[in-house]
Amino acid sequence: MRKVLAILLVVASLVIAALVAWAVAYNYQKRLSDRQLISIAATDAAKWNHGSITYASAGELMAANPGCCIVRHSSHEWLRFPARLYEDGVSVVQMSYLIARAPKPKYHLREAAIGADGRILETRGIETNTRERW
């Protein structure tokens, strides 16, 4: 009985030590800055043509739409299944930018989920008549 308790104590100690080591390593991993995340999302958005206005680069999109982007680091309830498995390292960039001028301005409201490694995991967007400013 004592051997079994000793083995269980050793196993429990190893599990706790592994969890502590993982938590320390996770907290010290490099994270992308908000500016880097916005640049990644804007570069991807500039590739798509949703209206009569096209953007040649992320810089052009952001210059034409000041205050277009914001980064959120929580509340990713809309992510689909494999992204939910690692959503702790995911940031969401919300963008609102002009896609058509005439006859009435139209905007594209877009969200991009970006992983800790800088890959875009998922995007979604809608066309709207009003512009969100953050």
C-alpha positions as a printed Julia matrix, in Angstrom:
134×3 Matrix{Float64}:
   0.0    0.0     0.0
   2.86   2.34    0.84
   4.49   1.66   -2.52
   1.29   2.56   -4.35
   0.93   5.81   -2.39
   4.59   6.67   -3.01
   4.19   6.04   -6.76
   1.01   8.15   -6.88
   2.78  10.96   -5.01
   5.7   10.88   -7.47
   3.37  10.88  -10.49
   1.3   13.75   -9.07
   4.49  15.72   -8.36
   5.73  15.19  -11.92
   2.39  16.29  -13.38
   2.34  19.45  -11.27
   5.98  20.24  -12.17
   5.19  19.8   -15.88
   2.17  22.12  -15.64
   4.22  24.79  -13.85
   7.0   24.54  -16.46
   4.46  24.84  -19.3
   2.82  27.9   -17.68
   6.18  29.64  -17.25
   7.21  28.91  -20.86
   3.79  30.0   -22.19
   3.93  33.34  -20.35
   7.39  34.15  -21.73
   6.68  33.33  -25.37
   7.03  36.16  -27.87
   3.76  37.86  -28.73
   3.0   39.96  -31.8
   2.39  43.65  -31.16
  -0.93  45.28  -32.05
   0.81  47.14  -34.88
   2.12  43.85  -36.34
  -1.32  42.23  -36.07
  -3.0   45.18  -37.83
  -0.37  45.08  -40.58
  -1.0   41.36  -41.16
  -4.78  41.86  -41.34
  -4.52  44.95  -43.58
  -2.13  43.18  -45.96
  -4.63  40.35  -46.33
  -7.59  42.75  -46.72
  -5.8   44.69  -49.47
  -5.7   41.49  -51.58
  -9.5   41.28  -51.78
 -11.73  43.42  -53.98
 -15.14  43.87  -52.36
 -16.25  46.96  -54.26
 -15.17  49.59  -56.76
 -12.24  50.75  -54.61
  -9.11  48.62  -54.56
  -6.04  49.05  -52.39
  -2.53  48.28  -53.63
  -1.08  47.74  -50.16
  -1.81  47.65  -46.45
  -0.29  51.12  -46.1
  -2.62  52.55  -48.72
  -5.66  50.94  -47.06
  -4.74  52.32  -43.63
  -3.84  55.79  -44.99
  -7.18  56.08  -46.78
  -9.11  54.85  -43.72
  -7.57  56.37  -40.57
  -8.72  54.68  -37.39
  -9.85  51.65  -39.4
  -8.47  48.94  -37.15
  -8.54  47.68  -33.58
  -7.1   44.56  -31.97
  -9.0   42.47  -29.47
  -7.34  39.73  -27.47
 -10.43  37.96  -26.08
 -14.05  37.05  -26.86
 -13.44  34.78  -29.84
 -16.75  32.94  -29.59
 -17.21  32.99  -33.37
 -14.13  30.89  -34.12
 -14.84  27.51  -35.68
 -13.62  24.2   -34.41
  -9.99  23.67  -34.84
  -9.22  27.32  -34.01
 -11.04  26.98  -30.67
  -8.43  24.44  -29.54
  -5.72  27.11  -29.44
  -7.7   30.33  -29.12
  -5.65  31.55  -26.15
  -2.92  32.67  -28.55
  -5.39  34.19  -30.99
  -6.03  37.91  -31.48
  -8.87  39.38  -33.52
  -8.3   42.45  -35.69
 -11.49  44.36  -36.51
 -11.4   46.59  -39.57
 -13.83  49.0   -41.23
 -12.78  50.43  -44.58
 -14.31  52.13  -47.64
 -15.07  49.86  -50.61
 -17.33  52.1   -52.78
 -17.95  55.87  -53.01
 -20.89  56.33  -55.38
 -23.82  56.68  -55.25
 -23.68  56.08  -51.48
 -20.51  55.16  -49.57
 -20.18  51.48  -48.68
 -17.83  49.99  -46.13
 -16.54  46.52  -45.41
 -16.53  45.47  -41.76
 -13.99  42.65  -41.46
 -12.62  40.55  -38.64
  -9.49  38.44  -38.9
  -8.42  35.9   -36.28
  -4.62  35.79  -36.19
  -2.61  33.15  -34.35
   0.42  33.81  -32.18
   2.64  32.82  -35.13
   1.13  35.51  -37.42
  -1.01  33.2   -39.55
  -4.56  34.23  -40.33
  -6.73  31.43  -38.99
 -10.13  32.69  -40.04
 -11.82  35.79  -41.44
 -15.34  37.03  -41.79
 -16.85  40.25  -43.07
 -19.99  42.07  -44.13
 -20.83  45.05  -46.28
 -22.36  47.99  -44.44
 -23.45  51.57  -45.08
 -21.83  53.0   -41.96
 -18.23  53.1   -40.87
 -17.09  51.92  -37.49
 -14.38  54.06  -35.9
 -12.31  53.01  -32.95
